[in-house]
Amino acid sequence: MVNFRDSYFQVDWDLTTKRLKGTFWGKQYDTGRGFAVTVINGGQVVTATNEVLRLKWEKPDNTTGYVQATIVDGKFIVENIDQMFTVHGSVRADFELSVAGESLASITFYVSVEKAVAVDAIESSSDFTALQDALADVGDMQAQVDAVIANATVDSEVILARGTEATLGARLDSTDAQLAANMLTVKNIVKNGNFVDITSWSFISATGVVSNNEMIFTASANYGQCRQNLGELVINNKYYIRAKVKTDSNKVQLVLYKGSTGDAYALKAHSGSSEYEELSFIATPTSTGNSYIRVLDNRTSAWDEIRLSEVMIVNLTEIFGAGKEPAITEFETLLKSKNENSTFVLSYLATDLILGEMYKTQTPLYVKKQAQKYK
């Protein structure tokens, strides 16, 4: 006997990176679909005990629903989701995990529901029997005819999809070019800005380690620092610089330097609150040569631990055009509105023109241009 649970979508939900692995689809009116969800936290698989996980969805007709998972052998099993498949099209969905009164939602994902075939068809017993006999007489002729029809349909669709272009590939290239004219892409120049490890970062008069996407370092002399060589930045372009810094000293600074020992283009100091503070500023390089992003400790003694996370540099001139760069508050407001209320971008930030949503991701998506002032 077939156990549909064996064919449930296998989902790995990583709470740390917000990634959700899996491809999800079904046929309209399917009743045997489900999800087997494995939750990963801090690189470790979570054995489900008393946590509550819900699957929520919104169908193409704007109706919504949710189902609460059951726990089977330490894994979340989501079943009885028939209502999710009643309307064909793209279904928006997410998971919500609740523990001890706190909750966390996954990124939005999509379930493709294919339209059902001949849902209301009625079988006539006499006609059906006659047809069976006829097909038996002609052997596999019907299968051959079906194959010809299928190929003709595909060929016809390809021809239509070409539009005025000579090939389908040329049409896709043309479409990409048109979309690119209406896209705004935010690229983080900093490498490993979320501190997966210590790669691309170095120290001067300091030592440090990376743990849980944080750089933790301590200076051993005045101007002890953690830094990254950015290469040569574009002269007279405006750059947005930001990082989260935690320290108990107001002598700790986020700085954009020219050269390895040159002067600072601009900087922002921490208040010494002993809490994470989001430090940000706009700087304009004015000379050639490599530039460095640094978090440095100006204390002459009594150095202690400094924590650093979510470092980002964006070329505003490249994105918006010379003379059209937004002020820092304008850019941060725009960024937060499209990035889950955060000003941090790991690698690329964007959104699909149709879906209209944006997530922190390493996969380039795209976003509609905002105000008229932006090119």
Residue pairs with C-beta under 8 A, 6 or more apart in sequence:
4 32
4 33
4 34
5 34
5 36
5 77
5 79
7 32
8 33
8 34
8 35
8 36
8 77
8 78
8 79
9 22
9 24
9 33
9 34
9 35
9 36
10 22
10 36
10 38
11 20
11 21
11 22
11 35
11 36
11 37
11 38
11 95
12 19
12 20
12 21
12 22
12 38
12 40
13 19
13 20
13 37
13 38
13 39
13 40
13 95
13 97
13 106
14 20
14 21
14 40
14 41
15 39
15 40
15 41
15 42
15 97
15 104
16 40
16 41
16 42
16 43
16 212
16 213
18 106
18 107
18 359
18 360
19 107
20 95
20 106
20 107
20 109
22 109
24 93
24 109
24 110
24 111
24 112
25 111
25 112
25 113
25 114
26 33
26 84
26 85
26 111
26 112
26 113
26 114
27 85
27 113
27 114
27 116
28 85
28 86
28 87
28 88
28 113
28 114
28 115
28 116
28 119
29 82
29 85
29 86
29 116
29 119
30 82
30 85
31 82
31 85
33 81
33 84
33 85
34 77
34 78
34 79
34 80
34 81
35 55
35 69
35 76
35 77
35 78
35 81
36 75
36 76
36 77
36 78
37 53
37 69
37 75
37 76
37 77
37 78
37 95
38 45
38 46
38 75
38 76
39 45
39 46
39 48
39 51
39 53
39 76
39 97
40 46
42 212
47 74
48 71
48 74
48 75
48 76
49 71
49 74
51 71
51 76
51 97
51 98
51 99
52 68
52 69
52 97
52 98
52 99
53 68
53 69
53 76
53 78
53 95
53 96
53 97
53 98
54 66
54 67
54 68
54 69
54 95
54 96
54 98
55 66
55 67
55 69
55 78
55 81
55 93
55 94
55 95
56 64
56 65
56 66
56 93
56 94
56 95
56 96
57 64
57 65
57 66
57 81
57 84
57 91
57 92
57 93
57 111
58 64
58 91
58 92
58 93
59 65
59 84
59 86
59 87
59 89
59 91
60 87
60 88
60 89
60 90
60 91
61 87
63 87
65 83
65 84
67 78
67 79
67 80
67 81
69 76
69 77
69 78
70 76
70 77
70 79
71 77
84 91
84 93
84 111
84 113
85 91
85 113
87 113
88 113
88 114
88 115
88 116
89 113
90 110
90 111
90 112
90 113
91 110
91 111
91 112
91 113
92 108
92 110
93 108
93 109
93 110
93 111
94 105
94 106
94 107
94 108
94 109
95 105
95 106
96 103
96 104
96 105
96 106
97 103
97 104
97 105
97 106
107 359
108 357
135 142
158 168
161 168
161 171
162 168
162 170
162 171
163 171
165 171
165 174
179 353
179 366
182 353
182 368
182 369
183 350
183 353
183 366
183 367
183 368
183 369
184 319
184 350
184 366
184 367
184 368
184 369
184 370
184 374
185 319
185 348
185 349
185 350
185 364
185 366
185 367
186 314
186 319
186 335
186 345
186 348
186 349
186 350
187 314
187 315
187 345
187 347
187 348
187 349
188 312
188 313
188 314
188 345
188 346
188 347
188 348
188 349
189 230
189 233
189 239
189 313
189 314
189 315
190 228
190 230
190 293
190 311
190 312
190 313
191 199
191 200
191 228
192 199
192 200
192 201
193 310
193 311
193 312
193 344
193 346
194 213
194 309
194 310
194 344
194 346
195 201
195 210
195 213
195 214
195 215
195 308
195 309
196 210
196 213
197 210
198 208
198 209
198 210
198 215
200 228
201 208
201 215
201 226
201 227
201 228
202 226
202 227
202 228
202 229
203 217
203 224
203 225
203 226
203 227
204 223
204 224
204 225
204 227
205 219
205 220
205 221
205 222
205 223
205 224
205 225
206 217
206 218
206 219
206 220
206 224
206 225
206 226
206 297
207 217
207 218
207 220
208 215
208 216
208 217
208 218
208 226
209 215
209 216
209 217
210 216
213 309
214 307
214 308
214 309
215 226
215 307
215 308
215 309
216 305
216 306
216 307
216 308
217 224
217 226
217 305
217 306
217 308
218 224
218 303
218 304
218 305
218 306
219 225
219 296
219 297
219 299
219 303
219 306
220 303
222 297
222 298
222 299
222 300
223 296
223 297
223 298
224 296
224 297
224 303
225 294
225 295
225 296
225 297
226 294
226 295
226 296
226 306
226 308
227 257
227 292
227 293
227 294
227 295
227 296
228 292
228 293
228 294
228 311
229 260
229 290
229 291
229 292
230 290
230 291
230 292
230 293
230 313
231 290
231 291
232 288
232 289
232 290
232 291
233 239
233 285
233 291
233 315
234 285
234 315
234 317
234 318
235 285
235 286
235 287
235 288
236 284
236 285
236 286
236 317
237 284
237 285
237 315
237 316
237 317
237 318
237 322
238 282
238 283
238 284
238 315
238 316
238 317
238 325
239 256
239 282
239 283
239 284
239 285
239 313
239 314
239 315
239 316
240 280
240 282
240 312
240 313
240 314
240 316
240 328
240 331
241 254
241 256
241 266
241 280
241 281
241 282
241 283
241 293
241 312
241 313
242 278
242 279
242 280
242 281
242 310
242 311
242 312
242 313
242 343
242 344
243 254
243 278
243 279
243 280
243 293
243 295
243 308
243 309
243 310
243 311
243 312
244 276
244 277
244 278
244 279
244 308
244 309
244 310
244 344
245 252
245 254
245 270
245 276
245 277
245 279
245 295
245 306
245 307
245 308
246 274
246 275
246 276
246 277
246 306
246 307
246 308
247 270
247 272
247 274
247 297
247 304
247 305
247 306
247 307
248 272
248 273
248 274
248 304
249 270
249 272
249 297
249 299
249 304
250 269
250 270
250 271
250 272
251 269
251 272
251 297
251 298
251 299
252 269
252 270
252 272
252 295
252 296
252 297
252 298
252 299
252 306
253 267
253 268
253 269
253 270
253 295
253 296
253 298
254 267
254 268
254 269
254 270
254 279
254 281
254 293
254 294
254 295
255 264
255 266
255 267
255 293
255 294
255 295
255 296
256 264
256 265
256 266
256 267
256 281
256 283
256 285
256 291
256 292
256 293
256 294
256 313
257 263
257 264
257 265
257 291
257 292
257 293
257 294
258 264
258 265
258 285
258 286
258 287
258 289
258 291
259 289
259 290
259 291
259 292
260 290
260 292
262 287
262 289
265 283
265 284
265 285
265 286
265 291
266 281
266 282
266 283
267 281
268 279
268 280
268 281
269 279
270 277
270 279
271 277
276 307
276 309
278 343
280 328
280 332
280 343
281 328
282 316
282 325
282 327
282 328
285 291
293 311
293 313
295 306
295 308
297 303
297 306
310 344
312 343
312 344
312 345
314 345
316 325
316 326
316 331
317 325
320 326
320 374
320 375
321 374
321 375
324 373
324 374
324 375
326 334
326 373
326 374
332 343
334 370
335 342
335 343
335 345
335 349
336 342
336 343
338 349
338 351
338 358
338 367
339 345
339 349
339 358
339 359
339 360
340 358
340 359
340 360
342 360
344 360
345 360
346 360
346 361
346 362
347 361
347 362
348 361
348 362
348 363
348 364
348 365
349 358
349 360
349 361
349 367
350 358
350 364
350 365
350 366
350 367
351 357
351 358
351 365
351 366
351 367
351 368
352 365
352 366
353 366
353 367
353 368
356 368
358 365
358 367
359 365
369 375
